[in-house]
């Protein structure tokens, strides 16, 4: 059974340029495809690197990617404190101490594992329904609560300037690298701001396989469209023609599959979406074709 006129769906692994917004990069993909699009985790304008953009029905997987692991290379400049926690912000104060590499190495273990982190005031976190960055721009006084985040790796790569160091960080969704710069510096008795950030991996999308939007055209964009099913780790199940008829009408099909989620394919081999089994029946959870 073939679904006629099914729109293209999948992902473009964008290498976001420094100085442009994530929304701008998404707009380029939307213009080229003519389909609904959305990124799977924003990058600040000063940051670069991996920005997976979902195209068509793949946008329905936003929640799935929200918690996926990410990897960054970041630079922290010590001796400066800003309102945004990065070097694009207004300088609030300066600190004399620039730590040595051995001092930084000694405190890094305290920032790995499951830790509590206060997000930057200049962030999308909300206070009574208002974004933090909106309140901060209005000069309002407020504080955001600490939240649990997961940092798998926090490695010092070396010194890049007399007051700046480069780090590699692997972390879970919701981790703010700017907050890590602030908190790391505070533990060393000084201050710091993030001065560069590149996301090298996000939920399995890697920078070595990414493409800049300036290289994309209507003629070549399909060459860079990553099939939706290729990024899902679930086992594959192919329905029989009779099962397809039930499944496409929203009915459960009998199965002896173990409980869990599955990539569901129709009888002729096309990918349909994600199904969930309770051990006896399989139901459609998400249509992605």
N, C-alpha and C positions, 0 to 999 in steps of 0.2 A: 504494500500500500504506500503510495507516494503522496506527500503533501505538496500540492501544487502552489506555485507562487510564494513559496516560503522565502522571507527576506534573508539576506546574508546576516550571519551572526558569528561572533567570535571576539578576538582581542587583537589590538595593535599594541605592541610593546614599544612605547614611545620613549625616546631619550630626550627628556625635557631640557631645553636650553636655560642657562642662567639668565635672569632678568625678565622672564615672561611668566605669566600666571599659569597654573594648571588649567584653569577654565579656558584660557586662550588656546592651549594645545588641544583640548577636547573640541573646541569650536572648529578647528581645522579639520579634524576627523569627521565631525558631523557634516560639514560642508561638502567634503569629498564623497561621503557615502550616502548622504541624504537620509540617514537613519538616526534614531535616538542613540545617544552615546553618553558615557559617563566614566570618570576615572575611578580607580580602585584605591584611593588614598592620596590625598593632596600633597603637593610639595610647595613650600613657600617660594615666592618669586626668586629669591637669592639662591635657591638650591637648584641642582641639576640632577639628571640621572633618570632611573627607571620610573616611568609613569604608565602603568598598564591602563589602556582605555578599552572599555567594553563597548561593543557595537551590537545594536539590535537587542534581541532577547537576552544576550549575555549580560546585560545590565542587571538582570534579575539575580545575579550571583554576587551583588555588592556585599551582602551580609556574610557570605561565605569567605570573602577575601579580607573582610574587616579585621579579623583576628590573626591573619597569616603573618609569618615571621618576615622581617626586613633586615637588610644589611646596608650600612652606610660607611663612607669615609668622610670624616669631619675634621675641621681645623678649629681650634680654640685659641683665641688671643687673650693672654693673661694681662692683668693690670688695668682692665677697663670693665665698667659695669654700665649697662644700658637698659632703657625701659623695655625694649623688646627681647632682651637677652641675646641679641646678635648685633653685628657691627653696622647694620642699617639703621639702628635706633639712636635715640638721643642719649648722649653720655650723661650718666647720673653721678658717677664718682670714678676716681682712679685709685689704684693700689700700687704700692711700690714693689711688692714681692713678686718675683718671677720664679716659680719653683724649678728645681733641677729635675732631670729625668728620673733619677732614683727616687725622689720624693713622690712624684706622680705614680710611678710603678707601685710604690708601697701602699697607696690608698685605693687603687683601682679595684681590688677584690671586694671592697665594701659596696661597690656599685654594680655588682653582678648578682644574678639570681633574681628572686622575687623581692622587689624593693618598693618603697613608697615614694611617690614623686608628686610635687606640686606643679601643675601645668603653668606655662607663662601666662601672664595677664593678657598679653597680645596673642590670643589663640581663639579657636572656635568654640571653646568651652563656654557654657551659658550660666548666667546668674539670673534667676527668676525670668527665664525665657529670653534674655538679652545676651548676645555674644560678648565674650570678654573683650575682644578687640574693639568693639563698638563703645563699650564703657570706658576703656582705656583712652581712646581717642577723644572722648568727651571730658577727660580729666577726672573721672569719678574714682573715688577710693573704694576698693573692694578686694576681697581675697577669694581664691579658689581652693577648694579642699584637696588634700593629698589623695592620690589614688594609687592602687597597686599596679605596677608594670613589671614586665619580665625582660631582663637583660642577660642574654646568653653569653656574649663575649664583649669585652671592653679592653681593647689592646692599644698600647702606645706604639705608634709606628715610627715616631722620631720628631726631632725639632725641625721646623721649616723656616723659622725666623728667630730673632733674639728673644721674642716674647710669645711665639706661637708654636703649637705642637699639633701633629696630625695623629688621629685615632681611627681605628676600625671598630665598629659597633654592630653587633647582631642583637636584635631585640624583637619583642612582640608588638602587635598593633597598639597604638595609643601612647607609645613612648615618645617623649619630646627630647630631642638631642640638645636643644637650647637649655633645657632644664638640667641635663647632665653636665653641661659646661658650667652653669651656675653652681651646682651642688658640689662638683668635683673641686672647683676653686675654693669654695667656702671651707671644705674639709682641709684645705692646705693653708688656710688663713689669708686668702687673697680673693680676688675677683677675676672673672673671665667672661667673654662673650664669644659666641660662635661666629667665626669669620668665613667659613666655607662649608658646604655640605653637598655630597654627591651620594645618591641612593644607588647602590650597585646591584641590589637584588630585592624583589618584592614578591612574595608568594610563589616562588618558582620562576618568575620572569627575571632574566639576568641582563646586565648592561651590555655584555658582549653580543647579545642577540637583538639589541634594540635598534630603533631607527629614528632619526630626527624628522620632525614633521615637514621641514623645508624640502626634504627629499621625496615626499609623497605627492602623487598626482592621482587624478581619477583613473588614469590608465594603469597605474602600477600598484594601487593600494591593496587590491585583492591578493597580490603576491605576498603581502606582509600580514594578512589576516590569519591569525592562529585559531584553528578550530576549537570551539568551546569544549568539546568532549576531551580534547588532548590534555587539558589542564586539570581535569578532575581525577582524583585518585581512586574512585570507586570501581568495584568489579563491573564487568559488562554482562548484560543479559539481552538476548535477542528474542523478541516475541514471535509466536507463530501467527499466521494470518487470522485465525479465529480469536486469538488473544488480542491482536491489534484492534479488532472491531470493538471489543469490550473496553479496552484501555482508552481508545480515542473517544469513547462515549462517556468517559469519566467513571467507569466501573472497575472494581478490583478484579484481578485475575488470580486464580489459584496457583500456588507455587510451593516448592519445598526449599526455597532459598533460605539461608540463614538471615536472621533479623539484621537490618542495616540498610544503607543507601546503595543504589545501583545506577550505573549509566544504562539507560534503556534505549534499545535500537528496535526499529520496526522490522518487519519480516524481510523487506528488500534490502535492509542494511543501513538505512539512514538513521542518524542520531535523533532522538526525540527529546530527551530530557533526563531528569533525575526522578527515580522512583524509590519508594521506601517499602521494605518488606517487614512484616511482623512475624515471619516464620511460617505463615500459612497462606497469606495473600500479598500481592504486590499492588500498590496504589501509586498513582502519579503524584509527585510532590512539586515538580517544577518543569514546565514546558520551556525548552530552550532552543527549539528549532525555528 
